[in-house]
Each structure stands twice: as C-alpha cells, then as structure tokens.
C-alpha cells in the first residue's frame, strides 16, 4: 500500500495525504483546501470525500 496519495477534486490538486501512525495526514496544495490542513483520515478516499465536500460548500461535513 502506498505511503502517500495526491488528492484531486474537479481536476485540481487539493493536496496530498501521507500515511503516518494514526492514518493519512492531509497537506493542502492551495488556499481553498487549507481548512483540511493537518487533519488525519483513515484512508485517502476519506480525504478525497472531505475535499469534495469543501468544494461543494458542505463545510460542516468537511471540517
């Protein structure tokens, strides 16, 4: 299983997630995704879902 993944939303790079002790830590690649910076997700798919929710305006769910 890879240790890092690039997270894309609507063909835009949202950031990367890097596997650590507690899961995958999100590192934002643009200001639009700063709200997710440093959050830890169980897997890359969860991080992608959170980034999509943020873009779609569902801020409560993404945070």
N, C-alpha and C positions, 0 to 999 in steps of 0.2 A: 504494500500500500504506500503511495507517495506521501512525502512529508509536507508538501505544500501544493496549493492549487491557486490558479488565477480565477477570480470571480468576475464574471461579466454579466451586465444587465443591458438589454437592448443594444448589443454590440459595443458597449462602452465598458472599459475596465473599471470595476468598482474598487478592487483591491486584491489582496492575496490573503490566504489563510495558511498558517504554518502550524503543523502539529506540535503540540507540547504535552506536558504532563496531564493537564486536565481536559484536553480537547484541541480544537483548532482555533487559534487566535487570529482575529481579523486585523489587517493593516490596510487602511484606506489609501487609495491612489488618487482621489480627487476630493475636494472640499464637500461635495454633495454627499459623500459617504462617511464623513468624519464622525457622525453620531455612532457608527458601529466600531470605530477605532478601539482596539483593545478588548473588545468583547470576545468571549470564548464560546464556541459552538461545538456540539457533539460531533459534527461532521461538516464537510464542505457544502453539502446540499442545504443544510440548515442556514448556513451563512448566506448562500445564494438567495434563499427564500426571504431572509431578513432584508437583504439589499433590494430585492424586487419590491417588497412592501414599502420600503422607504421611498423608492422612486414613485410608487403609486399613491403616495400620500397617506399611507396607513402607518403613521409614525408611532402610535401606541404599541402596535404589534412588533415593529422592528426594534424598538428600544429595549 
